[in-house]
């Protein structure tokens, strides 16, 4: 009898495995791993700080200063483009720091911190000192 078990083929031995139980076990392990991952992501979202930035004010001040400067249209266009890229980079940097940035004009009410001046300073640092960019 011992000799028969030793020579039994792999197919014969695997036939005795309950495939439903194996699939159920793998499903449970997968569900547990997914639950750990999802919980980690939800807790990370809870830690994010929500802030507002008055982008229209930042851009309006810059456009107004550019209009008063009397530069040629090509130079103004290049400066506006550089300023827009700097604003976008500054807001993206806030996001990488774990903040959720809302446009202040879209926020109806609340007590979220306003980082408009911090973004303005960061943009000016990125672009260089832009004269008359403030009112």
C-alpha positions, 0 to 999 in steps of 0.5 A: 500500500505504501508503494502505491502512494509513493508512485501516485502521479501528481495529478492523482494527488492534486485531485484530492485538494478541495479547490473551492477551499483554496480559492476561498482562502486566497480570496480572504487573504486578498480581501484582507490585504486590500482592506489594509491598503484602503485603510492606509489610504483613507487615513492618509487623506484624513491627515491632509490639510485643506487650504485656499488660495485666491488665484484670481487675485494673484493673477489679477494683480500681476496682469494689472501690473503688466498692463501698466508696465507698457511692455511690448506684447511679445514680452508681456506674453512671455512674462504672463506664460512664465508667471502662470507656470510659476503659479502652477508649480507653486500650487503643485508643491503645496499638494506634494506637501500634503495639502489639498488646495481649493480656489478661494473663490469657489469656497462658500464658507469655512475656516480653511487657512488662506495661503495666497500670500505664501503662494504669491511669495513662492511665485515671485521667488520662482519667476524673480522679483517682478516689479509692481506685481502687487497693488 
